[in-house]
């Protein structure tokens, strides 16, 4: 069984749709957008290229058709054998589709199309909507993660700019991806992990690095540091907690950063009695930077108190903006139960106490890669035009009387620059303006290969 059989990468009800279109239909056009309005009006477009390279670049085969037909008919639905046979015979198994999209890393207001797809073979008018399931999923998830990651960046950046001497150098490592184990699959971790790396450079999600390398040519998109976990600390037992911490200093404290989870028994004792007491001189003499990780307690109060306790025991200096910076030998990372709102609260409290935001970094796990869904930004893919045998385009749209939020756009779409930013217009009303939806895929061929570096630059 081929679990990546493209014919079966759809919803069951799509299987009968080839019989439902008006006669003399030659083409169907559909677009993808984040619908409606919200407190977070902007969405970052990212991830389509991964889908194009991994799935659409592989042709459908006769074996795929035979397998799909057996499964679909047993499932109780009609199977479009003639249509798929045509794709194999006429197109070598590559889907006759043209896809245009905004450059990845582009930020758009909700309601602006990110991508548009249309069939290129009149015999395959049914194909455009057939791939909705796979195509929409390929866009909404990485775009949502990238958008949420950017949302955190927008919270941290202004505080850094107010309280840190070199915010541009510090910002890329303020949010660390801890989400690999909280995702549903290796593929989700890779896709979401790569999406986060559009905005930041800190990650423990190795598969995110691999996806950024494979699909966007990023030699090394993110970085991490040596760090402990509860298993490696509690293996020493409570009576040898000091030895466990001392071992971390000895093994990793000679240069660079290293993180030690410090709440296995009592975070207050660990910070004041061990790090700030018994091991203080050892930490300072080592030459590296210990990053203390409180991993329980109140997610706002606990890390703030840890910073204040470390300041008392290790000392601080005032930066050029008048804010306190911990001794270079210590920093803090908070990675337990963190949300964007709590990050803002932590930074606000630290600033009120006179501390620079550079004293603390944050880690997000399930909140970054898993606590999202298609409705987070109301992503949808909708048909917007039908072409008849004479080559004329007819508007296709929906206008639910009971929910105007779900109204869709009519006519082939374009995206143009306007005074208020990027806006959607009808393609037949461009009037000489540049359409920012650029061709990225046609009939099995990738037309644009965005680099991760270019995407990051655009997103910034």
Secondary structure by P-SEA (a helix, b strand, c coil): ccccccccccccccccccccccccccbbbbbbbbcccccccbbbbccaaaaaaccccccccaaaaaaaaaaaaaaccccaaaaaaaaaaccccccbbbbbbcccccccccccccbbbbbcccccccccccaaaaaaaacaaaaaaaaaaaaaaaaaaaaaaaccccccccccccbbbccccccccaaaaaaaaaaaacccccccaaaaaaaaaacccccccccccccccccccccccccaaaaaaaaaaaacccccbbbbbcccccccccccccccccaaaaaaaccbbbbbbbccccccaaaaaaaaaaaaacccccccccccccccccbbbbcccccaaaaaaaaaaaaaaccccccbbbbbcccccccccccccccccccccccccccbbbbbbbbccccccccccccbbbbbbccccccccccccccccccccccccccccccccccaaaaaaaac
